[in-house]
């Protein structure tokens, strides 16, 4: 089975709010982020699409960037009209960036070697609480997937067509994604 070309690159994480930079003389290199990008893309797409639709995406153009408009729009975004509302769907890249960034920070705050754990070199750096950055990235990702309007929690009925989320885009465009509320409860419960 072909593996989809990475949707993100290391350069996607160089600008704010991510600001990941690499000092190749130390143990942190861009290779660590590249491997995280590949791993998290696969996991993210499985969560969002389910196995069958993820398989369909990966097999469009044999793993290279998709050529079918359905998948190009899913990844990059598209404007469309649904129930009289203009929806400006932004695609999955921002949500995928936040998902990847969360796991990158979680897994790379310290590094382990044969002598134990090592704290990353922070000489002349401002101390920032990693958990705050992780929390913000995760919550922004959840908003991009769900926007978490109360219709998900059954407290207030809101016209879901007004929200350009990944969830709504898949629903509006008849994807056969196996997204269900349990997947999103798992996603939301990390924070």
SULBEL-V913085 format. One line per field, one symbol per residue. ss: DSSP state (h for helix, s for strand, l for the rest). burial: b if it has 16 or more other C-alpha atoms within 10 Angstrom, else e. A space follows every 10 residues. Layout:
# SULBEL-V913085
ss = ???
burial = ???
This chain:
# SULBEL-V913085
ss = lllllllllh hhhlllllll lllllllllh hhhhhhhhhh hhhhhhhhhh hhhhhhhhhh hhhlllllhh hhhhhhlsss ssllsssssl llhhhhhhhh hhhhhhhhls sssllssssl lllllllllh hhhhhhhhhh hhhhhhlllh hhlllllllh hhlllhhhhh hhllllllll hhhhhhhhll l
burial = eeebebbbeb eebeeeeeeb eeeeeeebeb eebeebbbeb beebbbbbbb eebbbebbbb ebbbbbeeee bebbbebbee eeeeeebbbb bbbbbbbbbb bbbbbeeeee eeeeeeeeee eeeeeeeeee eebbeebbbb bbebbbbebe eeeeeeeeeb bebbbbbbbb eeeeeebbbe eeebeebbee e
